Amino acid sequence: MYNAGISTLFLADGWMVGFIVTLVVALIAVPAAAVLCWIFSRKSYKSKIDSQLGDVEARSKTMLDDAEARSKKILDDATAESKRLKKDAIYEAREQERKLRDDFERETKEKKVELNKLEQRLMQKEDNLDKKESAMDRKNEELEKQKKDLVLKEQEVKKTQEKVNHQHELMIQELEKVSQLTKEEAKKLLSEEILDDARHDVALQVRNIEQTAKDEATNEAKKIISLAVQRCAADHASEITVSVVPIPSDDMKARIIGREGRNIRALENATGIELIVDDTPEVVILSGFDPVRREVARLTLEKLITDGRIHPARIEETVAKVRKELDQEIKAAGESAMFDVGIYGLHPELIKLIGRLKYRTSYGQNVYKHSIEVAQLAGLMASELGLDVTLAKRAGLLHDIGKAVDKEQEGTHVQLGADLAKKYGEKANVINAIAAHHGDCEPKTMEAVLVAAADAISGARPGARRETGTNYVKRLEKLEGIASSFNGVDKCYAIQAGREVRVMVKPEQVDDAQAMFLAKDIAKKIEAELEYPGQIKVNVIRESRAVEYAK
């Protein structure tokens, strides 16, 4: 068993030794084989590299030879091309030089020609200057000679003037002795006579010129106005606005007054109009300055009488309803006026103010109808004269717009109308026509003059206006008083309802020429001091009579 173990151990040790020996041999053989392989591969790679280098050197030499051949060819071509370009450049340079030489020679010839012409002109000018200089020398000599002659003549004139002055003084002294007047007195008397004669001659000429102009202007104006009036179909009857309300019976007066007067007080407070209930049968009178309020009161009272229910609450309700209806009527009236005249674009407030004129009168003439008539007349006359028809109609319709508020605001209707037109954006020409239609300022356009003329025509036509008897008599008396206030007036009479005043003058104090100036002065004073509708004719009459009896 021991031997068996030893033999086993021996076998195991022999295997290990063999394994180790084999391993050592393997470890030595592998690097050696690797070294040998590297040596052999190095030799084969070197031989391969050498062969490849030989091939590269051969190809490089071939390529170098080809490159040298191509470069030589390119160099030869470039040399030939450069020679050709050089030859062409030399040729072009020679051509350019020849062209420049020809241009220079041509310009030189032209300049020589111009210089020759200038030289000739200068020579001519020099000749002319020489001639002028010689002529000036001759003129200077003549002027010197004339100057000497003038000095001699001046001395002679001075001597003669001294003699004349001496003789003139002697003559004046002699005349003063003969006439028994001094020099200043005679000069004053002579100047007065000359001024009188000149004034008389000027007055006669002015009279003749004015008469001719008046005749021509009158004929033309009559023609234009007649055409305008003929084409304007307006009512010729004056409208009288009465504030009287008829009632069915006198018993209604008690109902209108009410218990302790409460109904009449309620109506007066609501409308601002005073009610007069007197002994006049079946009539109630309304009194107030505002025409619109008076119309509200009239319509309210008529509705209350028709309805029969009269008490404060019903009165206030009816007044409110009537005011609303009247505002609509006023607006419709303003729009109707615009449509009748044919203008558009007015401010809504101006349209309402035009409608308010329907309840406003002036001298008994309805201002609403008067404004429409003035607009139509002004437009027709502007059409005949070739002026702006639209401007004339617009200014004519608005010329009395101030009368719609003159009872509520201070100022004349002309000033108020111009302010309203300016406030609501009307043009300057329309404002000027409104402000100038009564002569308060100068008219700036012909349309403004036509508006003033149309206003006078509408107010002066028969039946258009009325005034009370007292005012009529006062106006005539004042008219005659103005005419009688001038020197040389003998008698004066207002005729044709104040449309004309005839002035009789004293013939020994006023001659024909002075009569014309007297008529102008009277007319100016009437315009400044008297208020009147339309126009007034001033007729100055001078008459001289020589009476003798044969015995």
LUMVOBA-940128 format. One record per residue (C-alpha): x, y, z; residue in three letters. Coordinates in steps of 0.02 Angstrom, whole numbers, plus 50000, padded with zeros to 5 digits. Layout:
(pt (X,Y,Z),"ALA")
...
//
This chain:
(pt (50000,50000,50000),"MET")
(pt (50146,50116,50040),"TYR")
(pt (50226,50068,49879),"ASN")
(pt (50069,50098,49787),"ALA")
(pt (50061,50273,49862),"GLY")
(pt (50239,50309,49816),"ILE")
(pt (50213,50249,49639),"SER")
(pt (50060,50356,49628),"THR")
(pt (50153,50506,49695),"LEU")
(pt (50294,50472,49575),"PHE")
(pt (50175,50465,49432),"LEU")
(pt (50097,50626,49485),"ALA")
(pt (50265,50712,49502),"ASP")
(pt (50320,50652,49329),"GLY")
(pt (50164,50723,49252),"TRP")
(pt (50193,50888,49334),"MET")
(pt (50372,50893,49276),"VAL")
(pt (50321,50853,49100),"GLY")
(pt (50186,50984,49105),"PHE")
(pt (50307,51113,49170),"ILE")
(pt (50438,51068,49040),"VAL")
(pt (50309,51076,48904),"THR")
(pt (50247,51242,48970),"LEU")
(pt (50424,51313,48975),"VAL")
(pt (50460,51253,48800),"VAL")
(pt (50298,51327,48741),"ALA")
(pt (50337,51493,48824),"LEU")
(pt (50507,51500,48743),"ILE")
(pt (50451,51438,48573),"ALA")
(pt (50306,51562,48553),"VAL")
(pt (50411,51721,48573),"PRO")
(pt (50546,51647,48466),"ALA")
(pt (50421,51604,48332),"ALA")
(pt (50349,51779,48347),"ALA")
(pt (50521,51857,48329),"VAL")
(pt (50559,51749,48181),"LEU")
(pt (50393,51793,48101),"CYS")
(pt (50427,51978,48130),"TRP")
(pt (50598,51964,48052),"ILE")
(pt (50532,51874,47900),"PHE")
(pt (50383,51992,47882),"SER")
(pt (50500,52142,47899),"ARG")
(pt (50608,52080,47759),"LYS")
(pt (50459,52045,47647),"SER")
(pt (50381,52217,47686),"TYR")
(pt (50543,52304,47651),"LYS")
(pt (50561,52215,47487),"SER")
(pt (50379,52260,47448),"LYS")
(pt (50409,52441,47496),"ILE")
(pt (50565,52447,47391),"ASP")
(pt (50473,52380,47242),"SER")
(pt (50331,52505,47269),"GLN")
(pt (50455,52647,47287),"LEU")
(pt (50532,52598,47125),"GLY")
(pt (50365,52602,47040),"ASP")
(pt (50324,52773,47119),"VAL")
(pt (50492,52842,47064),"GLU")
(pt (50461,52783,46888),"ALA")
(pt (50286,52856,46883),"ARG")
(pt (50347,53018,46961),"SER")
(pt (50482,53036,46831),"LYS")
(pt (50356,53006,46693),"THR")
(pt (50235,53135,46769),"MET")
(pt (50377,53259,46791),"LEU")
(pt (50425,53240,46611),"ASP")
(pt (50245,53266,46558),"ASP")
(pt (50228,53419,46672),"ALA")
(pt (50389,53493,46602),"GLU")
(pt (50323,53467,46425),"ALA")
(pt (50155,53547,46466),"ARG")
(pt (50235,53693,46557),"SER")
(pt (50350,53723,46411),"LYS")
(pt (50200,53721,46294),"LYS")
(pt (50102,53841,46406),"ILE")
(pt (50253,53956,46416),"LEU")
(pt (50271,53955,46229),"ASP")
(pt (50084,53991,46207),"ASP")
(pt (50092,54131,46335),"ALA")
(pt (50242,54207,46248),"THR")
(pt (50152,54201,46081),"ALA")
(pt (49992,54275,46158),"GLU")
(pt (50090,54414,46243),"SER")
(pt (50172,54459,46079),"LYS")
(pt (50002,54465,45994),"ARG")
(pt (49924,54572,46133),"LEU")
(pt (50073,54688,46130),"LYS")
(pt (50054,54709,45945),"LYS")
(pt (49866,54745,45962),"ASP")
(pt (49898,54870,46103),"ALA")
(pt (50027,54961,46001),"ILE")
(pt (49904,54969,45855),"TYR")
(pt (49761,55035,45964),"GLU")
(pt (49875,55163,46045),"ALA")
(pt (49928,55227,45876),"ARG")
(pt (49745,55238,45819),"GLU")
(pt (49697,55332,45978),"GLN")
(pt (49844,55449,45956),"GLU")
(pt (49792,55483,45777),"ARG")
(pt (49610,55515,45830),"LYS")
(pt (49664,55633,45969),"LEU")
(pt (49778,55725,45852),"ARG")
(pt (49635,55748,45727),"ASP")
(pt (49516,55810,45864),"ASP")
(pt (49647,55930,45930),"PHE")
(pt (49680,56000,45757),"GLU")
(pt (49491,56021,45725),"ARG")
(pt (49462,56108,45893),"GLU")
(pt (49613,56217,45863),"THR")
(pt (49545,56272,45695),"LYS")
(pt (49372,56310,45770),"GLU")
(pt (49450,56411,45910),"LYS")
(pt (49555,56505,45786),"LYS")
(pt (49396,56548,45689),"VAL")
(pt (49307,56606,45849),"GLU")
(pt (49458,56706,45901),"LEU")
(pt (49460,56790,45732),"ASN")
(pt (49275,56833,45749),"LYS")
(pt (49302,56900,45925),"LEU")
(pt (49449,57001,45865),"GLU")
(pt (49342,57076,45727),"GLN")
(pt (49204,57118,45852),"ARG")
(pt (49328,57199,45970),"LEU")
(pt (49397,57300,45829),"MET")
(pt (49220,57356,45781),"GLN")
(pt (49181,57401,45961),"LYS")
(pt (49341,57499,45974),"GLU")
(pt (49292,57593,45817),"ASP")
(pt (49118,57626,45887),"ASN")
(pt (49190,57682,46053),"LEU")
(pt (49307,57799,45964),"ASP")
(pt (49161,57870,45866),"LYS")
(pt (49055,57888,46025),"LYS")
(pt (49199,57969,46115),"GLU")
(pt (49221,58095,45977),"SER")
(pt (49032,58126,45976),"ALA")
(pt (49032,58148,46165),"MET")
(pt (49174,58271,46150),"ASP")
(pt (49074,58370,46025),"ARG")
(pt (48919,58365,46137),"LYS")
(pt (49021,58421,46287),"ASN")
(pt (49085,58566,46187),"GLU")
(pt (48907,58609,46136),"GLU")
(pt (48845,58592,46316),"LEU")
(pt (48983,58705,46379),"GLU")
(pt (48934,58831,46248),"LYS")
(pt (48749,58816,46294),"GLN")
(pt (48793,58832,46478),"LYS")
(pt (48883,58995,46446),"LYS")
(pt (48734,59056,46344),"ASP")
(pt (48615,59005,46485),"LEU")
(pt (48719,59099,46613),"VAL")
(pt (48708,59255,46506),"LEU")
(pt (48521,59232,46479),"LYS")
(pt (48495,59201,46665),"GLU")
(pt (48580,59365,46704),"GLN")
(pt (48470,59452,46576),"GLU")
(pt (48314,59367,46649),"VAL")
(pt (48362,59423,46824),"LYS")
(pt (48380,59601,46765),"LYS")
(pt (48213,59589,46675),"THR")
(pt (48131,59509,46828),"GLN")
(pt (48193,59649,46938),"GLU")
(pt (48119,59775,46819),"LYS")
(pt (47955,59678,46812),"VAL")
(pt (47947,59664,47002),"ASN")
(pt (47977,59850,47018),"HIS")
(pt (47841,59888,46892),"GLN")
(pt (47727,59759,46977),"HIS")
(pt (47750,59844,47145),"GLU")
(pt (47713,60012,47066),"LEU")
(pt (47559,59938,46983),"MET")
(pt (47497,59861,47147),"ILE")
(pt (47520,60027,47236),"GLN")
(pt (47426,60114,47098),"GLU")
(pt (47286,59983,47104),"LEU")
(pt (47274,59997,47293),"GLU")
(pt (47255,60185,47275),"LYS")
(pt (47122,60167,47140),"VAL")
(pt (47023,60023,47220),"SER")
(pt (47051,60079,47399),"GLN")
(pt (47090,59896,47445),"LEU")
(pt (47250,59819,47513),"THR")
(pt (47336,59675,47426),"LYS")
(pt (47274,59547,47554),"GLU")
(pt (47095,59611,47544),"GLU")
(pt (47095,59603,47355),"ALA")
(pt (47170,59427,47357),"LYS")
(pt (47038,59368,47482),"LYS")
(pt (46896,59444,47380),"LEU")
(pt (46962,59367,47220),"LEU")
(pt (46986,59194,47299),"SER")
(pt (46808,59197,47369),"GLU")
(pt (46737,59240,47198),"GLU")
(pt (46840,59102,47117),"ILE")
(pt (46787,58976,47249),"LEU")
(pt (46604,59022,47228),"ASP")
(pt (46616,59004,47040),"ASP")
(pt (46709,58838,47056),"ALA")
(pt (46585,58772,47186),"ARG")
(pt (46441,58820,47074),"HIS")
(pt (46520,58738,46922),"ASP")
(pt (46561,58580,47023),"VAL")
(pt (46385,58572,47092),"ALA")
(pt (46312,58585,46916),"LEU")
(pt (46428,58449,46852),"GLN")
(pt (46392,58336,47001),"VAL")
(pt (46208,58365,46976),"ARG")
(pt (46216,58319,46792),"ASN")
(pt (46323,58165,46827),"ILE")
(pt (46214,58107,46970),"GLU")
(pt (46056,58135,46869),"GLN")
(pt (46125,58032,46725),"THR")
(pt (46183,57894,46843),"ALA")
(pt (46018,57897,46935),"LYS")
(pt (45920,57883,46773),"ASP")
(pt (46022,57735,46713),"GLU")
(pt (46026,57650,46883),"ALA")
(pt (45841,57681,46909),"THR")
(pt (45795,57602,46743),"ASN")
(pt (45904,57450,46773),"GLU")
(pt (45847,57432,46954),"ALA")
(pt (45665,57446,46904),"LYS")
(pt (45691,57312,46774),"LYS")
(pt (45775,57192,46896),"ILE")
(pt (45653,57226,47039),"ILE")
(pt (45502,57211,46926),"SER")
(pt (45562,57043,46863),"LEU")
(pt (45595,56984,47041),"ALA")
(pt (45428,57044,47107),"VAL")
(pt (45337,56974,46957),"GLN")
(pt (45411,56801,46990),"ARG")
(pt (45381,56808,47178),"CYS")
(pt (45201,56760,47214),"ALA")
(pt (45178,56826,47392),"ALA")
(pt (45021,56873,47486),"ASP")
(pt (44994,57063,47483),"HIS")
(pt (44874,57069,47631),"ALA")
(pt (44947,57112,47799),"SER")
(pt (44925,56983,47935),"GLU")
(pt (44856,57051,48099),"ILE")
(pt (44894,56937,48246),"THR")
(pt (44759,56958,48379),"VAL")
(pt (44770,56879,48551),"SER")
(pt (44583,56857,48572),"VAL")
(pt (44496,56692,48612),"VAL")
(pt (44309,56679,48577),"PRO")
(pt (44202,56585,48704),"ILE")
(pt (44032,56508,48673),"PRO")
(pt (43945,56605,48814),"SER")
(pt (43980,56722,48957),"ASP")
(pt (43950,56580,49080),"ASP")
(pt (44116,56506,49022),"MET")
(pt (44208,56658,49096),"LYS")
(pt (44164,56603,49272),"ALA")
(pt (44229,56427,49237),"ARG")
(pt (44389,56500,49165),"ILE")
(pt (44414,56608,49320),"ILE")
(pt (44371,56466,49438),"GLY")
(pt (44340,56468,49624),"ARG")
(pt (44432,56618,49698),"GLU")
(pt (44524,56635,49532),"GLY")
(pt (44625,56473,49548),"ARG")
(pt (44598,56421,49366),"ASN")
(pt (44653,56587,49290),"ILE")
(pt (44804,56593,49408),"ARG")
(pt (44853,56416,49360),"ALA")
(pt (44838,56459,49175),"LEU")
(pt (44940,56619,49194),"GLU")
(pt (45076,56529,49294),"ASN")
(pt (45086,56385,49171),"ALA")
(pt (45094,56494,49013),"THR")
(pt (45170,56657,49074),"GLY")
(pt (45030,56754,48987),"ILE")
(pt (44907,56872,49069),"GLU")
(pt (44721,56835,49042),"LEU")
(pt (44602,56982,49037),"ILE")
(pt (44422,56935,49070),"VAL")
(pt (44320,57096,49060),"ASP")
(pt (44146,57148,49011),"ASP")
(pt (44177,57116,48826),"THR")
(pt (44046,56986,48778),"PRO")
(pt (44103,56811,48728),"GLU")
(pt (44288,56860,48719),"VAL")
(pt (44442,56827,48826),"VAL")
(pt (44596,56932,48790),"ILE")
(pt (44774,56865,48807),"LEU")
(pt (44913,56989,48845),"SER")
(pt (45100,56951,48833),"GLY")
(pt (45259,57001,48743),"PHE")
(pt (45314,56826,48693),"ASP")
(pt (45215,56771,48538),"PRO")
(pt (45252,56586,48565),"VAL")
(pt (45191,56589,48744),"ARG")
(pt (45038,56685,48688),"ARG")
(pt (45004,56552,48557),"GLU")
(pt (45024,56414,48688),"VAL")
(pt (44900,56505,48799),"ALA")
(pt (44777,56528,48655),"ARG")
(pt (44782,56346,48601),"LEU")
(pt (44770,56287,48783),"THR")
(pt (44619,56395,48817),"LEU")
(pt (44532,56337,48659),"GLU")
(pt (44563,56153,48704),"LYS")
(pt (44500,56180,48882),"LEU")
(pt (44343,56268,48819),"ILE")
(pt (44310,56128,48696),"THR")
(pt (44342,55992,48826),"ASP")
(pt (44243,56080,48963),"GLY")
(pt (44351,56012,49106),"ARG")
(pt (44438,56164,49178),"ILE")
(pt (44539,56141,49338),"HIS")
(pt (44724,56168,49384),"PRO")
(pt (44780,55988,49353),"ALA")
(pt (44693,55983,49185),"ARG")
(pt (44766,56154,49140),"ILE")
(pt (44946,56097,49175),"GLU")
(pt (44919,55936,49077),"GLU")
(pt (44845,56031,48928),"THR")
(pt (44985,56161,48930),"VAL")
(pt (45118,56025,48925),"ALA")
(pt (45029,55937,48781),"LYS")
(pt (45007,56100,48683),"VAL")
(pt (45190,56147,48706),"ARG")
(pt (45244,55978,48638),"LYS")
(pt (45128,55995,48488),"GLU")
(pt (45183,56175,48459),"LEU")
(pt (45367,56125,48461),"ASP")
(pt (45330,55999,48324),"GLN")
(pt (45234,56130,48225),"GLU")
(pt (45377,56254,48244),"ILE")
(pt (45504,56127,48181),"LYS")
(pt (45389,56080,48036),"ALA")
(pt (45366,56264,47993),"ALA")
(pt (45555,56291,47989),"GLY")
(pt (45581,56140,47876),"GLU")
(pt (45438,56199,47764),"SER")
(pt (45522,56370,47747),"ALA")
(pt (45686,56287,47697),"MET")
(pt (45593,56181,47568),"PHE")
(pt (45500,56332,47497),"ASP")
(pt (45659,56434,47479),"VAL")
(pt (45765,56288,47418),"GLY")
(pt (45911,56289,47540),"ILE")
(pt (45980,56147,47647),"TYR")
(pt (46108,56115,47783),"GLY")
(pt (46044,56235,47916),"LEU")
(pt (46079,56197,48098),"HIS")
(pt (45929,56115,48187),"PRO")
(pt (45919,56260,48311),"GLU")
(pt (45911,56386,48169),"LEU")
(pt (45769,56285,48091),"ILE")
(pt (45672,56296,48255),"LYS")
(pt (45704,56483,48266),"LEU")
(pt (45638,56507,48089),"ILE")
(pt (45482,56412,48140),"GLY")
(pt (45461,56527,48292),"ARG")
(pt (45451,56676,48174),"LEU")
(pt (45281,56610,48120),"LYS")
(pt (45211,56682,48282),"TYR")
(pt (45308,56848,48271),"ARG")
(pt (45244,57005,48185),"THR")
(pt (45326,57172,48143),"SER")
(pt (45212,57320,48102),"TYR")
(pt (45075,57191,48079),"GLY")
(pt (45178,57092,47951),"GLN")
(pt (45211,56908,47989),"ASN")
(pt (45401,56892,48004),"VAL")
(pt (45399,56708,47949),"TYR")
(pt (45315,56749,47782),"LYS")
(pt (45419,56908,47768),"HIS")
(pt (45581,56806,47785),"SER")
(pt (45526,56683,47650),"ILE")
(pt (45477,56828,47536),"GLU")
(pt (45645,56917,47564),"VAL")
(pt (45739,56756,47526),"ALA")
(pt (45643,56730,47363),"GLN")
(pt (45663,56912,47309),"LEU")
(pt (45850,56913,47348),"ALA")
(pt (45874,56748,47255),"GLY")
(pt (45781,56811,47101),"LEU")
(pt (45880,56973,47096),"MET")
(pt (46044,56878,47121),"ALA")
(pt (45996,56765,46976),"SER")
(pt (45963,56916,46864),"GLU")
(pt (46132,56993,46911),"LEU")
(pt (46231,56830,46896),"GLY")
(pt (46274,56822,47083),"LEU")
(pt (46271,56679,47210),"ASP")
(pt (46086,56633,47220),"VAL")
(pt (46107,56509,47363),"THR")
(pt (46200,56636,47470),"LEU")
(pt (46069,56770,47437),"ALA")
(pt (45925,56652,47482),"LYS")
(pt (46012,56589,47639),"ARG")
(pt (46050,56765,47702),"ALA")
(pt (45874,56824,47656),"GLY")
(pt (45791,56683,47754),"LEU")
(pt (45901,56715,47908),"LEU")
(pt (45907,56906,47903),"HIS")
(pt (45772,56929,48038),"ASP")
(pt (45815,56773,48141),"ILE")
(pt (45855,56884,48289),"GLY")
(pt (45671,56930,48305),"LYS")
(pt (45638,56752,48365),"ALA")
(pt (45731,56789,48528),"VAL")
(pt (45727,56979,48543),"ASP")
(pt (45588,56966,48673),"LYS")
(pt (45696,56853,48782),"GLU")
(pt (45870,56929,48762),"GLN")
(pt (45938,57106,48764),"GLU")
(pt (45998,57186,48603),"GLY")
(pt (45933,57231,48431),"THR")
(pt (45868,57094,48318),"HIS")
(pt (46012,57132,48197),"VAL")
(pt (46145,57102,48330),"GLN")
(pt (46055,56950,48400),"LEU")
(pt (46032,56876,48226),"GLY")
(pt (46217,56898,48182),"ALA")
(pt (46268,56818,48349),"ASP")
(pt (46151,56670,48321),"LEU")
(pt (46215,56642,48143),"ALA")
(pt (46394,56646,48205),"LYS")
(pt (46352,56530,48350),"LYS")
(pt (46275,56397,48237),"TYR")
(pt (46415,56396,48108),"GLY")
(pt (46353,56507,47966),"GLU")
(pt (46481,56580,47845),"LYS")
(pt (46552,56755,47862),"ALA")
(pt (46458,56819,47708),"ASN")
(pt (46290,56765,47782),"VAL")
(pt (46333,56846,47949),"ILE")
(pt (46381,57008,47862),"ASN")
(pt (46219,57010,47762),"ALA")
(pt (46118,56989,47923),"ILE")
(pt (46217,57126,48012),"ALA")
(pt (46207,57248,47865),"ALA")
(pt (46025,57231,47810),"HIS")
(pt (45978,57388,47911),"HIS")
(pt (46139,57483,47878),"GLY")
(pt (46219,57445,48048),"ASP")
(pt (46381,57398,47959),"CYS")
(pt (46452,57405,47784),"GLU")
(pt (46398,57264,47666),"PRO")
(pt (46548,57164,47605),"LYS")
(pt (46462,57072,47462),"THR")
(pt (46333,57113,47328),"MET")
(pt (46221,56978,47402),"GLU")
(pt (46213,57078,47565),"ALA")
(pt (46155,57231,47467),"VAL")
(pt (46021,57126,47382),"LEU")
(pt (45959,57061,47550),"VAL")
(pt (45940,57240,47614),"ALA")
(pt (45849,57290,47454),"ALA")
(pt (45734,57138,47463),"ALA")
(pt (45695,57178,47645),"ASP")
(pt (45646,57355,47597),"ALA")
(pt (45539,57293,47451),"ILE")
(pt (45448,57166,47559),"SER")
(pt (45415,57293,47697),"GLY")
(pt (45369,57438,47584),"ALA")
(pt (45245,57353,47468),"ARG")
(pt (45063,57406,47489),"PRO")
(pt (44971,57316,47629),"GLY")
(pt (45126,57235,47701),"ALA")
(pt (45138,57330,47864),"ARG")
(pt (45030,57432,47978),"ARG")
(pt (45061,57549,48124),"GLU")
(pt (44952,57635,48251),"THR")
(pt (44879,57806,48216),"GLY")
(pt (44978,57887,48356),"THR")
(pt (45145,57820,48294),"ASN")
(pt (45099,57870,48117),"TYR")
(pt (45062,58051,48165),"VAL")
(pt (45220,58063,48271),"LYS")
(pt (45325,57997,48128),"ARG")
(pt (45254,58124,48005),"LEU")
(pt (45278,58267,48128),"GLU")
(pt (45458,58217,48161),"LYS")
(pt (45489,58200,47974),"LEU")
(pt (45425,58376,47941),"GLU")
(pt (45524,58442,48090),"GLY")
(pt (45687,58370,48022),"ILE")
(pt (45658,58450,47852),"ALA")
(pt (45612,58619,47928),"SER")
(pt (45771,58626,48035),"SER")
(pt (45881,58675,47886),"PHE")
(pt (45917,58855,47836),"ASN")
(pt (45830,58919,47680),"GLY")
(pt (45678,58803,47701),"VAL")
(pt (45512,58894,47683),"ASP")
(pt (45383,58755,47701),"LYS")
(pt (45384,58565,47703),"CYS")
(pt (45248,58432,47689),"TYR")
(pt (45251,58245,47723),"ALA")
(pt (45144,58156,47591),"ILE")
(pt (45106,57980,47530),"GLN")
(pt (45091,57911,47708),"ALA")
(pt (45265,57972,47751),"GLY")
(pt (45347,57896,47598),"ARG")
(pt (45393,58068,47529),"GLU")
(pt (45430,58240,47602),"VAL")
(pt (45418,58395,47491),"ARG")
(pt (45527,58541,47544),"VAL")
(pt (45492,58717,47480),"MET")
(pt (45648,58827,47489),"VAL")
(pt (45672,59015,47477),"LYS")
(pt (45738,59049,47301),"PRO")
(pt (45839,59202,47353),"GLU")
(pt (45936,59100,47482),"GLN")
(pt (45952,58930,47395),"VAL")
(pt (45999,58912,47212),"ASP")
(pt (45979,58756,47102),"ASP")
(pt (46152,58688,47144),"ALA")
(pt (46127,58711,47332),"GLN")
(pt (45956,58628,47322),"ALA")
(pt (46039,58465,47274),"MET")
(pt (46157,58471,47425),"PHE")
(pt (46010,58519,47538),"LEU")
(pt (45914,58363,47482),"ALA")
(pt (46065,58255,47524),"LYS")
(pt (46085,58334,47697),"ASP")
(pt (45900,58311,47738),"ILE")
(pt (45905,58128,47682),"ALA")
(pt (46059,58095,47791),"LYS")
(pt (45978,58173,47944),"LYS")
(pt (45818,58072,47916),"ILE")
(pt (45920,57911,47907),"GLU")
(pt (46012,57956,48068),"ALA")
(pt (45864,58014,48176),"GLU")
(pt (45705,57932,48112),"LEU")
(pt (45646,57751,48113),"GLU")
(pt (45534,57707,47966),"TYR")
(pt (45490,57558,47855),"PRO")
(pt (45549,57558,47674),"GLY")
(pt (45622,57721,47606),"GLN")
(pt (45576,57906,47606),"ILE")
(pt (45594,58018,47453),"LYS")
(pt (45659,58195,47487),"VAL")
(pt (45596,58316,47354),"ASN")
(pt (45670,58493,47364),"VAL")
(pt (45571,58621,47262),"ILE")
(pt (45639,58793,47214),"ARG")
(pt (45533,58914,47116),"GLU")
(pt (45563,59094,47062),"SER")
(pt (45421,59199,46995),"ARG")
(pt (45429,59372,46917),"ALA")
(pt (45260,59461,46919),"VAL")
(pt (45224,59630,46839),"GLU")
(pt (45063,59717,46791),"TYR")
(pt (45035,59815,46631),"ALA")
(pt (44941,59976,46661),"LYS")
//
